[in-house]
Amino acid sequence: KELTGDKEFKGGAGIDTLKTKVDLEKVALRKSQEDELASIIYTSGTTGEPKGVMLSNKNLTSNAAASVRQFFRVRKGMQFLSILPLAHTYEFTIGFLLPLLCGCHIHYLNRPPSPSVLLPAMKRVRPHVMLSVPLLIERIYKNSVLAKIEKSERLSKLYKRPLFRVFINRMVGRQLRSTFGGRLKFFGVGGAPLEYECEKFLKEARFPYAIGYGLTETSPLLAGAGPKQTKVGTIGYPLKGVSLKMGEDGEILAKGPNVMVGYYNQEELTQDSFTADGWFKTGDLGEMDKGRLTIKGRSKTMILGPSGENIYPELIEQLLNNQPYVEESLVIEGEEGLVAMIKINFELMGEHLKMSLADAKESAAAYLNKLRKDVNWQLSSHSHIRVVELQEEPFKRTPTLKIKRYLYALRGGIKE
């Protein structure tokens, strides 16, 4: 059952700390130091083996305290609905420590947030604040919003016109806010890039989404934008107390009280993660424009083109994921150039094109080839996809729902 009230908590499994005997004198004598190690959290391991990140009391609490007002004013008594694991620093700092600092209520689910669990919980809790990874809201946009619009020939035609699209999105936004309980003020999105078309919908729908950027190593927040500060395709502004700058190669460098102590039992790796003058190397590539941060991609996933050009696979994946019937994609480097591994929603394709599931699957090769041509038309020549490959099974993901890139390699495909 869900622990959403006093009665549920009293009947829940675990230890009632209010009835536990403790030696208060010993507790009073124990003084935690701000630089004392508070936790070791292992990174999700998208490009290789996870690393144990050592975070101090100061790292975590400074990040939570700085987040209270800058992007959204958290008020006493607000209701938080937690759907992410507490082992995720994003949820632990912003979804746990921050509401505790502000005197808010936190509601937990004891099952994964599937629609059958999440919808009744949102109706009952009526949260003011929720934190999520992009995958959740992207699926709502694709499977609930876009799918319904494309079912109607009239709506589909109107949706292609900017003025009507904005009007339709406003109407859908009102329904979406109602689905989330009717009083949502802050829907934080972090942990991975949010697809451009999905973010454009949220902005036009006036849905109170917010963007956050950071890493486990930075406890986690480095920059962000609240519901009234978001700009489609960008992150936002550095967190108070955090300094950001671009390295010579465009890598984002960070300094602040939230930056980790180091990697557990990996001194050499810890040293390599900082510049000589003490700036933490995030591994992300970005740029600053009038104080606002934009992310280009990861330095570890960046691919060098045939003439030394920088290719950011995440940007190509965003274009692919915005195509009809594409559930998810992954762009990797192959023997003959860039390879796009694409998972297609054949049920949706068959429904919209009025064909059987078998016929939809038979048309996969032709459709993938069309996708490659359509996306390449939007890309510079050095970023062209050379091979497309059908991904039949869902991509393997980390606990924070990022694709484990290092597991995939070229397995053939449909060549240009």
C-alpha positions as a Python dict, from the first residue, in 0.01 Angstrom:
ca = {
    (1, 'K'): (0, 0, 0),
    (2, 'E'): (99, 362, -36),
    (3, 'L'): (229, 548, 267),
    (4, 'T'): (40, 871, 214),
    (5, 'G'): (-92, 958, 560),
    (6, 'D'): (-49, 908, 937),
    (7, 'K'): (-259, 590, 947),
    (8, 'E'): (-66, 430, 663),
    (9, 'F'): (268, 519, 822),
    (10, 'K'): (165, 376, 1160),
    (11, 'G'): (68, 48, 998),
    (12, 'G'): (369, 33, 768),
    (13, 'A'): (668, -195, 797),
    (14, 'G'): (978, -72, 978),
    (15, 'I'): (1077, 75, 1314),
    (16, 'D'): (881, 346, 1494),
    (17, 'T'): (1167, 577, 1589),
    (18, 'L'): (940, 771, 1827),
    (19, 'K'): (912, 460, 2046),
    (20, 'T'): (1275, 353, 2013),
    (21, 'K'): (1487, 385, 2327),
    (22, 'V'): (1784, 611, 2273),
    (23, 'D'): (2048, 763, 2495),
    (24, 'L'): (1979, 1134, 2439),
    (25, 'E'): (2298, 1235, 2618),
    (26, 'K'): (2510, 1035, 2375),
    (27, 'V'): (2315, 1179, 2083),
    (28, 'A'): (2376, 1531, 2214),
    (29, 'L'): (2749, 1465, 2243),
    (30, 'R'): (2771, 1349, 1882),
    (31, 'K'): (2850, 1652, 1669),
    (32, 'S'): (2854, 1600, 1294),
    (33, 'Q'): (3112, 1804, 1109),
    (34, 'E'): (3024, 1969, 780),
    (35, 'D'): (3315, 1802, 600),
    (36, 'E'): (3236, 1460, 743),
    (37, 'L'): (3145, 1189, 491),
    (38, 'A'): (2767, 1155, 470),
    (39, 'S'): (2721, 909, 187),
    (40, 'I'): (2880, 709, -91),
    (41, 'I'): (2659, 700, -397),
    (42, 'Y'): (2753, 501, -705),
    (43, 'T'): (2710, 673, -1040),
    (44, 'S'): (2469, 514, -1285),
    (45, 'G'): (2742, 396, -1521),
    (46, 'T'): (2614, 503, -1864),
    (47, 'T'): (2957, 489, -2029),
    (48, 'G'): (3135, 232, -1811),
    (49, 'E'): (3170, 94, -1460),
    (50, 'P'): (2995, 287, -1179),
    (51, 'K'): (3215, 488, -941),
    (52, 'G'): (3158, 547, -570),
    (53, 'V'): (3104, 922, -518),
    (54, 'M'): (3185, 1044, -167),
    (55, 'L'): (2960, 1330, -56),
    (56, 'S'): (2994, 1521, 272),
    (57, 'N'): (2727, 1676, 492),
    (58, 'K'): (2820, 2015, 348),
    (59, 'N'): (2796, 1893, -12),
    (60, 'L'): (2438, 1775, 28),
    (61, 'T'): (2294, 2034, 267),
    (62, 'S'): (2446, 2333, 86),
    (63, 'N'): (2287, 2216, -240),
    (64, 'A'): (1947, 2169, -76),
    (65, 'A'): (1961, 2505, 106),
    (66, 'A'): (2060, 2694, -210),
    (67, 'S'): (1763, 2543, -396),
    (68, 'V'): (1492, 2666, -158),
    (69, 'R'): (1413, 2996, -336),
    (70, 'Q'): (1623, 3051, -647),
    (71, 'F'): (1412, 2862, -901),
    (72, 'F'): (1089, 2823, -704),
    (73, 'R'): (990, 2926, -355),
    (74, 'V'): (916, 2615, -151),
    (75, 'R'): (668, 2693, 126),
    (76, 'K'): (595, 2516, 452),
    (77, 'G'): (322, 2255, 421),
    (78, 'M'): (362, 2188, 48),
    (79, 'Q'): (299, 1831, -64),
    (80, 'F'): (582, 1643, -241),
    (81, 'L'): (508, 1319, -426),
    (82, 'S'): (822, 1107, -457),
    (83, 'I'): (853, 870, -756),
    (84, 'L'): (1232, 845, -795),
    (85, 'P'): (1474, 627, -593),
    (86, 'L'): (1638, 798, -296),
    (87, 'A'): (1970, 652, -417),
    (88, 'H'): (1946, 917, -691),
    (89, 'T'): (2111, 1236, -557),
    (90, 'Y'): (1851, 1441, -744),
    (91, 'E'): (1571, 1284, -540),
    (92, 'F'): (1769, 1270, -214),
    (93, 'T'): (1876, 1636, -218),
    (94, 'I'): (1583, 1809, -387),
    (95, 'G'): (1307, 1560, -306),
    (96, 'F'): (1407, 1473, 52),
    (97, 'L'): (1647, 1716, 220),
    (98, 'L'): (1493, 2030, 70),
    (99, 'P'): (1131, 1957, 180),
    (100, 'L'): (1258, 1858, 526),
    (101, 'L'): (1434, 2195, 553),
    (102, 'C'): (1111, 2372, 456),
    (103, 'G'): (865, 2174, 667),
    (104, 'C'): (688, 2003, 377),
    (105, 'H'): (510, 1669, 350),
    (106, 'I'): (667, 1388, 144),
    (107, 'H'): (450, 1107, 8),
    (108, 'Y'): (610, 781, -105),
    (109, 'L'): (494, 494, -323),
    (110, 'N'): (600, 140, -236),
    (111, 'R'): (571, 24, -596),
    (112, 'P'): (718, 149, -926),
    (113, 'P'): (525, 452, -1059),
    (114, 'S'): (323, 275, -1329),
    (115, 'P'): (7, 457, -1449),
    (116, 'S'): (-215, 228, -1238),
    (117, 'V'): (-21, 331, -925),
    (118, 'L'): (64, 692, -1009),
    (119, 'L'): (-272, 823, -1131),
    (120, 'P'): (-471, 742, -814),
    (121, 'A'): (-179, 862, -597),
    (122, 'M'): (-174, 1202, -774),
    (123, 'K'): (-550, 1231, -737),
    (124, 'R'): (-534, 1158, -364),
    (125, 'V'): (-215, 1351, -274),
    (126, 'R'): (-270, 1643, -517),
    (127, 'P'): (102, 1730, -504),
    (128, 'H'): (250, 2077, -530),
    (129, 'V'): (592, 1940, -624),
    (130, 'M'): (712, 1635, -818),
    (131, 'L'): (1053, 1539, -953),
    (132, 'S'): (1094, 1319, -1258),
    (133, 'V'): (1334, 1200, -1526),
    (134, 'P'): (1246, 1303, -1886),
    (135, 'L'): (1130, 954, -1986),
    (136, 'L'): (806, 981, -1786),
    (137, 'I'): (682, 1310, -1931),
    (138, 'E'): (810, 1220, -2280),
    (139, 'R'): (598, 904, -2278),
    (140, 'I'): (294, 1098, -2164),
    (141, 'Y'): (351, 1345, -2449),
    (142, 'K'): (402, 1079, -2717),
    (143, 'N'): (155, 812, -2608),
    (144, 'S'): (-125, 1027, -2468),
    (145, 'V'): (-102, 1373, -2626),
    (146, 'L'): (43, 1318, -2974),
    (147, 'A'): (-127, 982, -3022),
    (148, 'K'): (-474, 1131, -2962),
    (149, 'I'): (-407, 1431, -3186),
    (150, 'E'): (-282, 1212, -3472),
    (151, 'K'): (-590, 990, -3447),
    (152, 'S'): (-804, 1283, -3556),
    (153, 'E'): (-739, 1391, -3916),
    (154, 'R'): (-886, 1736, -3848),
    (155, 'L'): (-686, 1792, -3527),
    (156, 'S'): (-371, 1662, -3692),
    (157, 'K'): (-398, 1918, -3972),
    (158, 'L'): (-471, 2203, -3731),
    (159, 'Y'): (-179, 2099, -3507),
    (160, 'K'): (65, 2169, -3791),
    (161, 'R'): (-32, 2538, -3783),
    (162, 'P'): (157, 2727, -3506),
    (163, 'L'): (-141, 2934, -3385),
    (164, 'F'): (-374, 2635, -3359),
    (165, 'R'): (-98, 2418, -3212),
    (166, 'V'): (-49, 2662, -2924),
    (167, 'F'): (-425, 2676, -2863),
    (168, 'I'): (-453, 2295, -2862),
    (169, 'N'): (-152, 2264, -2631),
    (170, 'R'): (-309, 2513, -2387),
    (171, 'M'): (-625, 2302, -2377),
    (172, 'V'): (-426, 1982, -2326),
    (173, 'G'): (-215, 2154, -2059),
    (174, 'R'): (-524, 2227, -1850),
    (175, 'Q'): (-626, 1862, -1867),
    (176, 'L'): (-272, 1750, -1784),
    (177, 'R'): (-253, 1972, -1476),
    (178, 'S'): (-587, 1828, -1363),
    (179, 'T'): (-451, 1474, -1408),
    (180, 'F'): (-160, 1564, -1180),
    (181, 'G'): (-402, 1664, -905),
    (182, 'G'): (-489, 2021, -999),
    (183, 'R'): (-245, 2213, -779),
    (184, 'L'): (97, 2125, -923),
    (185, 'K'): (338, 2420, -898),
    (186, 'F'): (671, 2260, -982),
    (187, 'F'): (746, 1955, -1198),
    (188, 'G'): (1123, 1915, -1194),
    (189, 'V'): (1286, 1737, -1488),
    (190, 'G'): (1647, 1623, -1456),
    (191, 'G'): (1886, 1331, -1489),
    (192, 'A'): (1896, 1337, -1872),
    (193, 'P'): (1820, 1579, -2159),
    (194, 'L'): (1452, 1654, -2226),
    (195, 'E'): (1348, 1608, -2589),
    (196, 'Y'): (1306, 1941, -2768),
    (197, 'E'): (954, 1881, -2905),
    (198, 'C'): (831, 1757, -2568),
    (199, 'E'): (971, 2065, -2394),
    (200, 'K'): (814, 2292, -2656),
    (201, 'F'): (478, 2127, -2582),
    (202, 'L'): (520, 2175, -2205),
    (203, 'K'): (608, 2542, -2256),
    (204, 'E'): (310, 2610, -2482),
    (205, 'A'): (83, 2408, -2255),
    (206, 'R'): (186, 2629, -1961),
    (207, 'F'): (270, 2316, -1765),
    (208, 'P'): (483, 2412, -1461),
    (209, 'Y'): (793, 2219, -1560),
    (210, 'A'): (1142, 2310, -1444),
    (211, 'I'): (1483, 2204, -1575),
    (212, 'G'): (1777, 2098, -1362),
    (213, 'Y'): (2133, 2006, -1459),
    (214, 'G'): (2394, 1842, -1244),
    (215, 'L'): (2580, 1524, -1157),
    (216, 'T'): (2606, 1283, -868),
    (217, 'E'): (2951, 1437, -810),
    (218, 'T'): (2793, 1781, -753),
    (219, 'S'): (2522, 1671, -507),
    (220, 'P'): (2367, 1714, -776),
    (221, 'L'): (2242, 2055, -888),
    (222, 'L'): (2468, 2295, -1078),
    (223, 'A'): (2220, 2499, -1281),
    (224, 'G'): (1852, 2516, -1362),
    (225, 'A'): (1542, 2715, -1440),
    (226, 'G'): (1211, 2734, -1255),
    (227, 'P'): (868, 2718, -1422),
    (228, 'K'): (879, 3092, -1501),
    (229, 'Q'): (1243, 3090, -1614),
    (230, 'T'): (1255, 2804, -1868),
    (231, 'K'): (1365, 2859, -2226),
    (232, 'V'): (1319, 2567, -2467),
    (233, 'G'): (1646, 2393, -2553),
    (234, 'T'): (1850, 2547, -2269),
    (235, 'I'): (1921, 2463, -1905),
    (236, 'G'): (1917, 2789, -1714),
    (237, 'Y'): (2130, 2972, -1459),
    (238, 'P'): (2401, 2851, -1218),
    (239, 'L'): (2284, 2772, -866),
    (240, 'K'): (2365, 3030, -601),
    (241, 'G'): (2713, 2960, -463),
    (242, 'V'): (2814, 2756, -768),
    (243, 'S'): (3063, 2885, -1027),
    (244, 'L'): (3062, 2754, -1383),
    (245, 'K'): (3299, 2822, -1671),
    (246, 'M'): (3390, 2663, -2004),
    (247, 'G'): (3725, 2491, -2051),
    (248, 'E'): (3933, 2531, -2365),
    (249, 'D'): (3762, 2232, -2526),
    (250, 'G'): (3414, 2352, -2427),
    (251, 'E'): (3386, 2125, -2123),
    (252, 'I'): (3179, 2264, -1835),
    (253, 'L'): (3392, 2319, -1525),
    (254, 'A'): (3241, 2370, -1180),
    (255, 'K'): (3337, 2497, -836),
    (256, 'G'): (3126, 2517, -522),
    (257, 'P'): (3049, 2372, -178),
    (258, 'N'): (2845, 2097, -346),
    (259, 'V'): (3139, 1941, -535),
    (260, 'M'): (3225, 1591, -408),
    (261, 'V'): (3502, 1489, -170),
    (262, 'G'): (3626, 1238, -430),
    (263, 'Y'): (3580, 885, -564),
    (264, 'Y'): (3589, 604, -310),
    (265, 'N'): (3927, 425, -313),
    (266, 'Q'): (4021, 587, -645),
    (267, 'E'): (4266, 868, -567),
    (268, 'E'): (4415, 882, -917),
    (269, 'L'): (4072, 909, -1078),
    (270, 'T'): (3979, 1180, -826),
    (271, 'Q'): (4287, 1385, -920),
    (272, 'D'): (4215, 1342, -1291),
    (273, 'S'): (3863, 1478, -1236),
    (274, 'F'): (3990, 1822, -1131),
    (275, 'T'): (4197, 2084, -1309),
    (276, 'A'): (4525, 2200, -1159),
    (277, 'D'): (4347, 2502, -1007),
    (278, 'G'): (4066, 2300, -851),
    (279, 'W'): (3778, 2310, -1101),
    (280, 'F'): (3573, 1991, -1132),
    (281, 'K'): (3553, 1849, -1485),
    (282, 'T'): (3189, 1761, -1548),
    (283, 'G'): (3252, 1570, -1870),
    (284, 'D'): (2970, 1769, -2035),
    (285, 'L'): (3014, 2010, -2321),
    (286, 'G'): (2822, 2336, -2319),
    (287, 'E'): (2814, 2709, -2367),
    (288, 'M'): (2701, 3014, -2172),
    (289, 'D'): (2494, 3290, -2330),
    (290, 'K'): (2399, 3588, -2114),
    (291, 'G'): (2445, 3376, -1803),
    (292, 'R'): (2224, 3092, -1931),
    (293, 'L'): (2375, 2746, -1973),
    (294, 'T'): (2309, 2519, -2272),
    (295, 'I'): (2433, 2159, -2294),
    (296, 'K'): (2571, 2022, -2621),
    (297, 'G'): (2654, 1669, -2514),
    (298, 'R'): (2894, 1448, -2322),
    (299, 'S'): (3266, 1467, -2396),
    (300, 'K'): (3289, 1088, -2350),
    (301, 'T'): (3020, 1024, -2611),
    (302, 'M'): (3135, 1290, -2857),
    (303, 'I'): (3240, 1139, -3189),
    (304, 'L'): (3509, 1283, -3416),
    (305, 'G'): (3397, 1321, -3777),
    (306, 'P'): (3607, 1220, -4081),
    (307, 'S'): (3778, 1561, -4088),
    (308, 'G'): (3797, 1611, -3712),
    (309, 'E'): (3449, 1764, -3669),
    (310, 'N'): (3277, 1729, -3332),
    (311, 'I'): (2960, 1516, -3354),
    (312, 'Y'): (2721, 1508, -3058),
    (313, 'P'): (2510, 1187, -3074),
    (314, 'E'): (2259, 1319, -2820),
    (315, 'L'): (2153, 1595, -3061),
    (316, 'I'): (2097, 1342, -3340),
    (317, 'E'): (1901, 1119, -3102),
    (318, 'Q'): (1673, 1410, -3018),
    (319, 'L'): (1592, 1454, -3388),
    (320, 'L'): (1524, 1082, -3424),
    (321, 'N'): (1309, 1063, -3111),
    (322, 'N'): (1090, 1343, -3243),
    (323, 'Q'): (998, 1140, -3553),
    (324, 'P'): (660, 960, -3565),
    (325, 'Y'): (648, 616, -3399),
    (326, 'V'): (1006, 634, -3267),
    (327, 'E'): (1010, 527, -2901),
    (328, 'E'): (1382, 570, -2838),
    (329, 'S'): (1713, 568, -3022),
    (330, 'L'): (2086, 544, -2974),
    (331, 'V'): (2356, 679, -3207),
    (332, 'I'): (2696, 512, -3196),
    (333, 'E'): (3012, 503, -3404),
    (334, 'G'): (3033, 214, -3649),
    (335, 'E'): (3287, 84, -3897),
    (336, 'E'): (3131, 277, -4185),
    (337, 'G'): (3016, 587, -3998),
    (338, 'L'): (2734, 676, -3762),
    (339, 'V'): (2487, 402, -3670),
    (340, 'A'): (2137, 478, -3541),
    (341, 'M'): (1971, 204, -3337),
    (342, 'I'): (1597, 278, -3335),
    (343, 'K'): (1307, 123, -3144),
    (344, 'I'): (972, 162, -3324),
    (345, 'N'): (625, 156, -3167),
    (346, 'F'): (464, -77, -3422),
    (347, 'E'): (130, -88, -3239),
    (348, 'L'): (93, 288, -3274),
    (349, 'M'): (213, 279, -3634),
    (350, 'G'): (-40, 9, -3726),
    (351, 'E'): (-322, 194, -3553),
    (352, 'H'): (-252, 527, -3724),
    (353, 'L'): (-179, 386, -4069),
    (354, 'K'): (-468, 137, -4045),
    (355, 'M'): (-254, -170, -4102),
    (356, 'S'): (-204, -491, -3910),
    (357, 'L'): (80, -531, -3662),
    (358, 'A'): (244, -783, -3896),
    (359, 'D'): (224, -543, -4190),
    (360, 'A'): (367, -262, -3978),
    (361, 'K'): (667, -478, -3885),
    (362, 'E'): (718, -580, -4248),
    (363, 'S'): (742, -212, -4342),
    (364, 'A'): (1015, -152, -4083),
    (365, 'A'): (1307, -150, -4328),
    (366, 'A'): (1142, 104, -4558),
    (367, 'Y'): (1038, 322, -4265),
    (368, 'L'): (1386, 318, -4108),
    (369, 'N'): (1535, 420, -4440),
    (370, 'K'): (1286, 708, -4464),
    (371, 'L'): (1377, 815, -4109),
    (372, 'R'): (1745, 820, -4200),
    (373, 'K'): (1683, 1040, -4503),
    (374, 'D'): (1448, 1278, -4316),
    (375, 'V'): (1688, 1324, -4025),
    (376, 'N'): (1998, 1353, -4245),
    (377, 'W'): (1828, 1635, -4430),
    (378, 'Q'): (1837, 1832, -4102),
    (379, 'L'): (2202, 1751, -4028),
    (380, 'S'): (2534, 1875, -4162),
    (381, 'S'): (2705, 1625, -4392),
    (382, 'H'): (2964, 1513, -4136),
    (383, 'S'): (2683, 1417, -3894),
    (384, 'H'): (2488, 1205, -4143),
    (385, 'I'): (2362, 865, -4028),
    (386, 'R'): (2514, 593, -4249),
    (387, 'V'): (2344, 287, -4101),
    (388, 'V'): (2003, 239, -3936),
    (389, 'E'): (1926, -66, -3728),
    (390, 'L'): (1598, -181, -3576),
    (391, 'Q'): (1619, -219, -3198),
    (392, 'E'): (1360, -483, -3114),
    (393, 'E'): (1407, -492, -2736),
    (394, 'P'): (1402, -188, -2507),
    (395, 'F'): (1749, -49, -2441),
    (396, 'K'): (1908, -158, -2116),
    (397, 'R'): (1901, 131, -1871),
    (398, 'T'): (2062, 240, -1546),
    (399, 'P'): (1853, 276, -1225),
    (400, 'T'): (1810, 643, -1325),
    (401, 'L'): (1670, 535, -1666),
    (402, 'K'): (1966, 641, -1879),
    (403, 'I'): (2065, 409, -2164),
    (404, 'K'): (2381, 208, -2090),
    (405, 'R'): (2569, 320, -2399),
    (406, 'Y'): (2877, 106, -2339),
    (407, 'L'): (2674, -215, -2385),
    (408, 'Y'): (2595, -149, -2749),
    (409, 'A'): (2805, -197, -3059),
    (410, 'L'): (2740, -218, -3432),
    (411, 'R'): (2555, -538, -3526),
    (412, 'G'): (2492, -465, -3896),
    (413, 'G'): (2192, -276, -4026),
    (414, 'I'): (2045, -97, -4323),
    (415, 'K'): (2323, 94, -4497),
    (416, 'E'): (2303, 419, -4686),
}
